[in-house]
């Protein structure tokens, strides 16, 4: 070991990065030690690598993933301020959304337990939903992120000049259709559909179709999307009591705009297809 070489143990103490993480960053090529002992494989870092180590640790603390950190450091090295600013802006936006989510949870926890555990605004009702012409797109991912993204993509197509010239209009609430037979937090099969009128031109991956008529058990949930499971439970309790059989897929109709409506005033109609 030369004078300017820092053993991995000491480098770990200075940067507050565990030796296990440092070895992993080495394998990824994010923070490769300046030297390795040819016999023992022991890692040594140069003093000028401390700054990069501290940057990685700081970005991890700010919630950046490893791919984002690699892109960030590469952009910094190239002097690409636009990429750095875009990555920071994206993380800030995500942080604000997480703060808003936690604030909604805080408000829920302040409520009395009886209020928290009864979010249904109406009693479940059986109704026949007629066939509906929609523009839709289907994808996989986490529920909130995927639904929001698909809504944005569909709305962007609807407001295009060529479609507005064809008098394309949204004729009903935004709808999410869940095609999985079970809950999947990060790889859910989700379709978002917007009822429309008019002749529409769509992008690849989108579809204009008629949803078939179905018989559903429906109930309106009032409150944050984070508490939908409470109303789902009430719905399935009703089904069990009345001997009903579930038939996938289920639907959620969003009756007001979450961008303009307080979380505790959101209205969601849950429709569960029944046999």
C-alpha positions in Angstrom: 0.0 0.0 0.0 1.4 3.4 -1.0 0.9 6.6 1.1 -2.0 7.9 -1.0 -3.9 4.6 -0.9 -6.9 4.3 1.4 -7.9 0.8 2.5 -11.5 -0.1 1.9 -12.2 -0.2 5.7 -11.0 3.4 6.2 -12.7 4.6 2.9 -15.9 3.1 4.3 -15.6 5.0 7.5 -15.0 8.3 5.7 -17.7 8.0 3.1 -20.2 6.2 5.3 -20.6 3.5 2.7 -20.5 -0.1 3.9 -17.7 -2.3 2.5 -20.4 -4.6 1.1 -21.8 -1.6 -0.9 -18.4 -0.5 -2.0 -17.7 -4.0 -3.4 -21.0 -3.9 -5.2 -20.3 -0.4 -6.7 -16.9 -1.9 -7.8 -18.7 -4.7 -9.7 -21.1 -2.1 -11.3 -18.2 0.1 -12.3 -19.6 3.1 -10.4 -16.7 3.4 -7.9 -13.7 1.2 -8.9 -10.9 1.1 -6.4 -7.6 2.6 -7.6 -5.8 -0.7 -6.7 -6.4 -4.3 -5.6 -3.9 -6.6 -3.8 -3.1 -9.3 -6.4 -3.0 -12.0 -3.7 -5.8 -11.1 -1.3 -8.1 -9.0 -3.6 -8.1 -6.3 -0.9 -9.3 -3.0 -2.3 -7.5 0.4 -2.0 -8.9 3.8 -3.0 -7.1 7.0 -4.0 -7.7 10.2 -2.1 -9.3 11.9 -5.1 -12.0 9.1 -5.1 -13.4 10.4 -1.8 -15.4 13.1 -3.5 -17.1 10.6 -5.8 -17.8 8.3 -2.8 -19.4 11.1 -0.9 -21.5 12.1 -3.9 -22.8 8.6 -4.3 -23.7 8.4 -0.6 -25.4 11.8 -0.7 -27.4 10.8 -3.8 -28.5 7.6 -2.1 -29.6 9.5 0.9 -31.7 11.8 -1.4 -33.5 8.7 -2.7 -31.8 8.2 -6.1 -31.6 4.7 -7.4 -28.3 3.3 -8.6 -29.1 3.7 -12.3 -30.1 7.3 -11.6 -26.9 7.9 -9.7 -24.8 6.5 -12.5 -26.6 8.8 -15.0 -26.2 11.8 -12.6 -22.5 11.3 -12.1 -21.9 10.7 -15.8 -23.8 13.9 -16.7 -21.8 15.8 -14.1 -18.5 14.5 -15.6 -19.6 15.6 -19.1 -20.8 18.9 -17.8 -24.4 18.2 -19.0 -26.3 20.5 -16.7 -29.6 19.8 -18.5 -29.5 16.1 -17.5 -28.5 16.9 -13.9 -31.3 19.5 -13.6 -33.8 17.1 -15.1 -32.8 14.3 -12.7 -33.1 16.7 -9.7 -36.5 18.0 -10.9 -37.8 14.4 -11.3 -36.7 13.5 -7.8 -38.2 16.7 -6.4 -41.5 15.9 -8.0 -41.5 12.4 -6.6 -40.6 13.6 -3.2 -43.5 16.1 -3.2 -45.9 13.3 -4.2 -44.6 11.1 -1.4 -45.0 14.0 1.1 -48.6 14.4 -0.1 -49.2 10.7 0.3 -47.8 10.7 3.8 -49.9 13.8 4.7 -53.0 11.9 3.5 -52.0 9.0 5.7 -51.5 11.4 8.6 -55.0 12.8 8.2 -56.5 9.2 8.1 -54.6 8.3 11.3 -56.1 11.3 13.0 -59.6 10.1 12.2 -61.5 7.9 14.6 -61.2 4.2 13.8 -64.9 3.8 13.0 -64.5 6.6 10.3 -61.4 5.0 8.9 -63.0 1.6 8.6 -66.2 2.7 6.8 -65.5 4.6 3.6 -68.4 3.5 1.4 -70.7 6.4 0.5 -73.5 4.1 -0.6 -74.8 0.6 -0.1 -73.7 -1.9 -2.8 -76.2 -2.2 -5.7 -76.5 -4.6 -8.6 -76.7 -2.9 -11.9 -76.3 -3.7 -15.6 -73.7 -1.6 -17.3 -74.3 -1.1 -21.0 -71.6 -1.6 -23.7 -69.4 1.4 -23.9 -67.2 2.8 -26.6 -63.8 3.7 -25.3 -60.2 4.6 -26.2 -57.9 2.5 -24.0 -54.3 1.5 -23.3 -53.0 -1.5 -21.3 -49.7 -1.8 -19.5 -48.0 -3.3 -16.5 -46.6 -1.6 -13.5 -47.5 -0.3 -10.0 -51.1 0.9 -9.6 -50.7 4.6 -9.0 -47.9 5.3 -11.3 -49.3 3.2 -14.2 -52.8 4.6 -14.0 -51.6 8.2 -13.8 -49.2 7.7 -16.8 -51.8 6.0 -19.0 -54.4 8.7 -18.2 -51.9 11.3 -19.3 -51.1 9.5 -22.5 -54.7 9.0 -23.5 -55.7 12.6 -22.6 -52.7 13.9 -24.7 -54.1 12.0 -27.7 -57.6 13.3 -27.2 -56.7 17.0 -27.2 -54.6 16.8 -30.4 -55.8 19.2 -33.1 -56.7 16.5 -35.5 -59.0 14.8 -32.9 -60.5 18.0 -31.8 -61.4 18.8 -35.4 -63.2 15.5 -35.4 -65.2 16.6 -32.3 -63.7 13.9 -30.1 -65.2 14.3 -26.6 -64.8 12.4 -23.3 -68.3 11.2 -22.5 -67.8 9.6 -19.1 -65.5 9.2 -16.1 -62.0 7.8 -16.5 -61.9 4.1 -15.8 -59.2 1.6 -14.6 -59.7 -2.1 -15.4 -57.7 -4.7 -13.4 -57.0 -7.8 -15.4 -55.1 -9.8 -12.7 -56.8 -12.4 -10.6 -54.8 -11.2 -7.6 -53.1 -8.1 -6.3 -49.7 -7.4 -7.8 -48.0 -4.3 -6.4 -45.3 -3.8 -9.0 -46.3 -5.7 -12.1 -50.1 -5.3 -12.2 -51.9 -5.8 -15.6 -53.9 -2.5 -15.8 -56.0 -1.0 -18.6 -57.1 2.6 -18.5 -60.2 3.5 -20.6 -61.9 6.8 -21.5 -65.4 6.7 -22.9 -65.5 8.9 -26.0 -67.6 10.1 -28.9 -66.2 11.1 -32.3 -63.7 9.6 -34.7 -60.3 9.4 -33.1 -56.8 8.8 -34.3 -54.6 7.0 -31.7 -51.0 6.0 -31.1 -49.6 2.6 -31.3 -50.5 0.5 -28.2 -53.8 2.2 -27.9 -57.1 0.8 -28.9 -60.6 2.1 -29.8 -63.2 -0.6 -28.8 -66.5 -1.3 -27.3 -66.4 -2.7 -23.7 -69.0 -5.4 -23.4 -72.1 -4.9 -21.3 -71.7 -6.5 -17.9 -73.6 -7.0 -14.6 -71.8 -5.6 -11.7 -72.0 -5.1 -8.0 -71.2 -1.4 -7.5 -70.5 0.9 -4.6 -69.1 4.5 -4.4 -66.1 5.0 -2.2 -65.5 8.5 -0.7 -61.9 9.3 0.4 -58.3 8.8 -0.5 -57.3 6.1 -3.0 -55.1 4.7 -0.2 -58.2 3.6 1.6 -60.0 1.8 -1.3 -59.3 -1.6 0.3 -61.7 -0.7 3.1 -64.6 -0.4 0.6 -63.5 -3.4 -1.4 -63.8 -5.4 1.9 -67.3 -4.1 2.4 -68.2 -5.1 -1.1 -66.9 -8.6 -0.8 -68.5 -9.1 2.6 -71.8 -8.2 0.9 -71.1 -10.7 -1.9 -70.3 -13.5 0.6 -73.5 -12.7 2.6 -75.7 -12.8 -0.5 -74.0 -15.8 -2.2 -72.6 -13.9 -5.2 -69.7 -15.1 -7.2 -66.9 -12.7 -8.4 -66.0 -12.6 -12.1 -62.8 -10.7 -13.2 -62.0 -8.1 -14.2 -63.0 -5.4 -11.8 -63.3 -1.7 -12.6 -62.8 1.6 -10.8 -64.4 4.8 -12.1 -62.9 8.0 -11.0 -65.7 10.5 -10.5 -63.7 13.6 -9.8 -60.3 15.0 -10.5 -57.6 14.2 -7.9 -55.6 17.3 -9.1 -58.6 19.6 -8.1 -60.2 17.6 -5.3 -59.0 17.1 -1.7 -58.1 13.5 -1.0 -60.9 13.1 1.5 -63.5 14.3 -1.1 -62.4 11.9 -3.9 -65.2 9.8 -5.3 -64.5 6.4 -6.8 -67.1 3.9 -8.1 -65.9 0.3 -7.7 -67.6 -2.1 -10.0 -67.1 -5.9 -9.5 -68.3 -8.1 -12.3 -70.6 -10.8 -10.9 -71.9 -14.1 -12.5 
